[in-house]
Amino acid sequence: MISLNLAVDDIIRLLPRDPTYVVEPMGSTILGLTYHHGAGPQNAYGIAQYHVTTLLWGRSAYHFVIEEAGKIEMTLSPNERGAHAGYTLGDNLDMFPNKDKQWYNDHYYSCVLAGDFTHKPPKVAQLTSAVNLGVAFKQATNGLAELVGHRELPGKATTCPALLDMTWLRVTVDERWRGLESPLVTPGSGDEAYFRQFPNWRAAAISLKGTADLFGTQLVKTREYLERAKLLKEDDMLVTNNLLEQIERVIGKQ
């Protein structure tokens, strides 16, 4: 069992559970944490209800749920094996370690971000909490814990966790864990955590500002020319038309 230096809400006793379900323990070696997106029910209770009553798994499949507002909830005991990455139809069992259908469930804890990220990314608060959870796992394992998306597990045939950018998450967690980056914004205080998921986001922001400044300058010049339009000779009108053509090229109309 990994002991995390992180505040989480233990709501295990509040969730649906089959009273006849026999607990299956985690493996003796924990390799890391697997990230998922809910793609269905939008909260911890709904997820557990679906797993227990529809899928008949007996308990919530995930150890942690990160709600849209960023709250991290423990929904399955760290001593108990989850049901988040076992073999399912369509997977390549030959790529599972030892061809063991339960290998990933035995050796990886699970975290699901509530919501469907098929077409939109997670909320800023969720990204911040996902990073905090990853940092806690790194601290608890002296940096050895792997942070992987569901689809990154060899042999798994899934798109989960969809638009949750695992490369960004791993880099950000590593920066935080090593003390190379100032802490991420707290939930609700800004959008930096969201924009950091895009490569070279700082350079892109600077580039966009430069383009906007240039475009604004061109508009000012155009307005000055047009205000003098009644006084312009024919030759001057050609100059104005050329300037308008330049601006149209800048904004992509030509």
Protein Blocks (a to p, Z undefined) as FASTA:
>chain_A
ZZdddddddfklmpccdfkbccddddfbdfbdcdddfklafbfklmmmmmmmmnonopaf
bfbdcdfkopacdfbdfkbccfflcccehiafklpghhiaklmmmmoccdddedjfklbc
cdfklmmmmmmmmmmmmmmnnomaccddfklpghiacfbehjacfklmmmmmmmmmnopa
ccdddehiacklmmmmpghklmmmmmmmmmmmmmmmmmmmmmmmmmmmmmpcfklmmmmm
mmmmmmmmmnopZZ
